[in-house]
Amino acid sequence: MKTLSQIKDEVAKESGYKTWDLLHYAFAGFGAQIELFSDKVAKRYAEEAIKVCAERAIASVDDNNNFFNQNAIVDKQSILNIIKELK
């Protein structure tokens, strides 16, 4: 999973800045613009977390679609679809 710092720098580079700090400095005093960049970072970080959780859930489902050896039936394909949508 990417770290928050990695995602911030990724968003900055996509916006034409070398690092998040340089982007933030360039838009000092433009709160609304920084908020838009921050929203992109938050969304991307949430997507990363969802992918990790979904991958861990799949790893916890056995061949009979039981989750952690419980009687809860899990549809692996539904989880795979979530991961696929986020890629």
Secondary structure, 3 states (H helix, E strand, C coil): CCCHHHHHHHHHHHCCCCCHHHHHHHCCCCHHHHHHHHHHHHHHHHHHHHHHHHHHHHHCECCCCEECCCCCECCHHHHHHHHHHHC
